[in-house]
């Protein structure tokens, strides 16, 4: 069987490694840092622990499939999965609050009507119907199949335009969808928050980004006991059981080419490792920036989706117990110069020293700006989080601020890779899994089908399918 080198130990790369090992290949993973998980990190101090990457899992079926295909123990025997209910509490600028149930369209409609007034739920429901049309048109090519050789059809906008008069301008951005179709600034803010959470600016994101709230509200949000880092640990252990070899603290400096195809890698220090296939889980932009890959193929060089946004994460260690009516996730919408923030308050003993303390994580999506002083921005984030956490300022023991520069140092890219979106002239399609150099494949959030835990897992399945089945592979069934 083939010798396969994997660059990086992120979730997408490990998902590919486990599947390839089960198929009988010899797989070695080279990771430049001292641990696995990539962007799915953990910060711990004084008995407090925080996820520094994603905090919730969507589409858990992706990882259920990975564990079914790579071993006897199903996912639920390896991690604890719990549906988060309510899925989120939204606190709007005018003080209105609404709790949205998990994976219940009827419940969401009723909650919006009760909180925002009669008709609000119906407008949101009508929007989700149109979002489902976009989802149905793009689900297979964007999520379950390798990116087509000619992605031009995916450059067309799949979101259905409203027929509301001859003079009506077309709806081209998600912000326009909110303004023109939802007709309530709070509903528009609700829609915008979904875009920001995935790294997209709603003012520039295409209308097809409507699939993001549709996906969450249809398939639900899940928490992994011990934090999302526990999922990364479980995937790593599954790889080890399938005899995947991991070599940490070992950067890859070059992808070797022989006879027009990838033939191995050169490690830091000059050692070369031969391989029949190379799978890169590193951010595609960093491969070019660091000259790991050099193309001599002109326009064949794959483009990569660039959102231009990063995330600031503020880890808050609080004294005092979590109140009984607290919810897991609260979205506090922008107000008076404060940004829209997501406040995660998991009721998880594994993340706190004892029942008299609480770990809270606050995140915000920002435009990346090298060299920015993030402490004043973190102050505004904490102030906004105070609308979700009673007495936050008085309870605060300490905080740790993580910036896009920290993410750059640890993963190779400061920006947030978003899920692949149709429309936008194809600019939001990430690099294809099969690179222009035969034998080199891309997995992880910077490759098809894009960023996010579920999408990264899908990329690993697609890469494994391309290597194992070759030209006959048509995607997951």
PEUR-V87397 format. One record per backbone hydrogen bond with DSSP energy under -1.0 kcal/mol. NH is the residue of the N-H (numbers start at 1). CO is the residue of the C=O. E is the energy in kcal/mol with one decimal. If there is no record, write none. Layout:
NH&CO&E / NH&CO&E
This chain:
4&26&-3.1 / 5&277&-2.0 / 6&28&-2.9 / 7&279&-3.3 / 8&30&-3.1 / 14&10&-2.6 / 15&11&-2.4 / 16&12&-1.9 / 17&13&-2.5 / 18&14&-2.6 / 19&15&-1.6 / 20&16&-2.5 / 21&17&-2.4 / 22&18&-2.0 / 23&19&-1.3 / 24&21&-1.7 / 25&20&-2.0 / 26&2&-2.4 / 28&4&-2.3 / 29&245&-3.5 / 30&6&-2.8 / 31&247&-2.6 / 37&9&-3.1 / 40&37&-2.2 / 41&39&-1.7 / 43&50&-2.4 / 45&48&-2.4 / 48&45&-2.6 / 49&351&-1.9 / 50&43&-2.3 / 52&41&-1.6 / 57&222&-3.0 / 62&59&-1.9 / 64&60&-2.2 / 65&61&-2.4 / 66&62&-1.6 / 67&63&-2.2 / 68&64&-2.2 / 69&65&-2.4 / 77&74&-1.4 / 78&75&-1.9 / 79&75&-2.1 / 82&223&-2.3 / 84&221&-2.3 / 87&100&-1.7 / 88&100&-1.3 / 89&329&-2.2 / 90&98&-3.0 / 91&331&-2.8 / 92&96&-2.9 / 95&92&-2.0 / 98&90&-1.8 / 100&88&-2.8 / 108&104&-2.1 / 109&105&-2.5 / 110&106&-2.3 / 111&107&-2.3 / 112&108&-2.5 / 113&109&-2.2 / 114&110&-2.3 / 115&111&-2.0 / 116&112&-3.0 / 117&113&-1.4 / 120&117&-2.0 / 123&119&-2.2 / 124&120&-2.1 / 125&121&-2.7 / 126&122&-2.7 / 127&123&-2.1 / 128&124&-2.3 / 129&125&-1.6 / 130&126&-1.8 / 131&127&-2.6 / 132&128&-2.2 / 133&129&-1.3 / 134&130&-1.7 / 135&131&-2.5 / 136&132&-3.1 / 137&133&-1.9 / 138&134&-1.3 / 139&135&-2.6 / 142&138&-2.6 / 143&139&-2.1 / 144&140&-1.5 / 145&140&-1.3 / 154&151&-1.5 / 155&152&-1.7 / 156&153&-1.0 / 164&162&-1.1 / 168&165&-1.1 / 174&205&-2.4 / 175&202&-2.2 / 177&173&-1.7 / 178&174&-2.1 / 179&175&-2.2 / 180&176&-2.8 / 181&177&-2.3 / 188&184&-2.7 / 189&185&-2.0 / 190&186&-2.2 / 191&187&-2.3 / 192&188&-2.7 / 193&189&-2.2 / 194&190&-1.1 / 195&191&-1.4 / 196&192&-2.5 / 197&193&-2.2 / 199&196&-1.8 / 200&195&-2.6 / 204&201&-1.9 / 205&201&-2.5 / 207&172&-1.2 / 209&206&-2.2 / 210&207&-2.0 / 211&208&-2.1 / 212&209&-1.9 / 214&210&-1.5 / 215&211&-2.6 / 216&212&-2.1 / 217&213&-2.8 / 218&214&-1.6 / 219&215&-2.6 / 220&216&-2.0 / 222&57&-2.4 / 223&82&-3.1 / 225&80&-2.8 / 227&224&-2.4 / 230&227&-1.9 / 232&228&-1.4 / 233&229&-2.3 / 234&230&-2.1 / 235&231&-2.4 / 236&232&-2.3 / 237&233&-2.5 / 238&234&-2.1 / 239&235&-2.2 / 240&236&-2.3 / 241&237&-2.3 / 242&238&-1.3 / 243&240&-1.7 / 244&239&-2.4 / 245&27&-2.4 / 247&29&-2.9 / 249&33&-3.0 / 250&31&-2.6 / 253&266&-2.7 / 254&266&-1.4 / 255&292&-2.3 / 256&264&-2.3 / 258&261&-2.8 / 261&258&-1.1 / 262&438&-3.1 / 263&256&-2.7 / 265&273&-2.2 / 266&254&-2.8 / 267&271&-3.5 / 268&251&-2.3 / 270&267&-2.4 / 273&265&-2.9 / 275&263&-2.0 / 276&3&-2.7 / 277&3&-1.5 / 278&439&-2.9 / 279&5&-2.9 / 280&441&-3.3 / 281&7&-3.1 / 287&283&-1.3 / 288&284&-1.1 / 289&285&-2.4 / 290&286&-2.7 / 291&288&-1.0 / 292&287&-1.9 / 293&287&-1.7 / 300&297&-2.3 / 301&298&-1.5 / 310&366&-3.1 / 312&364&-2.5 / 313&402&-2.7 / 314&362&-3.1 / 315&400&-3.1 / 316&360&-3.1 / 317&398&-2.5 / 318&358&-2.6 / 319&395&-2.9 / 320&356&-2.9 / 326&323&-1.8 / 330&343&-2.3 / 331&89&-3.1 / 332&341&-2.5 / 333&91&-2.7 / 335&338&-1.4 / 338&335&-2.4 / 341&332&-2.2 / 342&363&-2.3 / 343&330&-3.4 / 344&361&-3.0 / 345&328&-3.4 / 348&346&-1.8 / 351&348&-2.1 / 352&349&-1.2 / 357&354&-1.4 / 358&318&-2.1 / 360&316&-2.2 / 361&344&-2.1 / 362&314&-2.3 / 363&342&-2.1 / 364&312&-1.8 / 366&310&-2.9 / 368&308&-1.6 / 372&369&-1.8 / 378&374&-2.6 / 379&375&-2.1 / 380&376&-1.7 / 381&377&-2.1 / 382&378&-2.5 / 383&379&-2.2 / 384&380&-2.3 / 385&381&-2.5 / 386&382&-1.1 / 387&384&-1.9 / 388&385&-2.0 / 389&385&-1.7 / 392&389&-1.5 / 395&391&-1.7 / 396&392&-1.2 / 397&317&-3.1 / 398&317&-1.1 / 400&315&-2.1 / 402&313&-3.3 / 407&403&-1.7 / 408&404&-2.5 / 409&405&-2.2 / 410&406&-1.9 / 411&407&-2.8 / 412&408&-1.9 / 416&309&-3.1 / 420&449&-2.8 / 421&428&-1.6 / 423&154&-2.4 / 425&155&-1.1 / 426&423&-2.3 / 427&424&-2.1 / 429&426&-1.3 / 431&446&-1.1 / 435&440&-2.1 / 440&437&-2.0 / 441&278&-2.6 / 442&433&-2.8 / 443&280&-2.6 / 447&444&-1.8 / 448&431&-2.9 / 450&447&-3.4 / 451&418&-1.6 / 456&452&-2.7 / 457&453&-2.2 / 458&454&-2.1 / 459&455&-2.2 / 460&456&-1.8 / 461&457&-1.6 / 462&458&-2.4 / 463&459&-2.5 / 464&460&-2.2 / 465&461&-2.2 / 466&462&-2.4 / 467&463&-2.1 / 468&464&-2.8 / 469&465&-2.6 / 472&469&-1.3 / 473&470&-2.0 / 476&144&-2.0
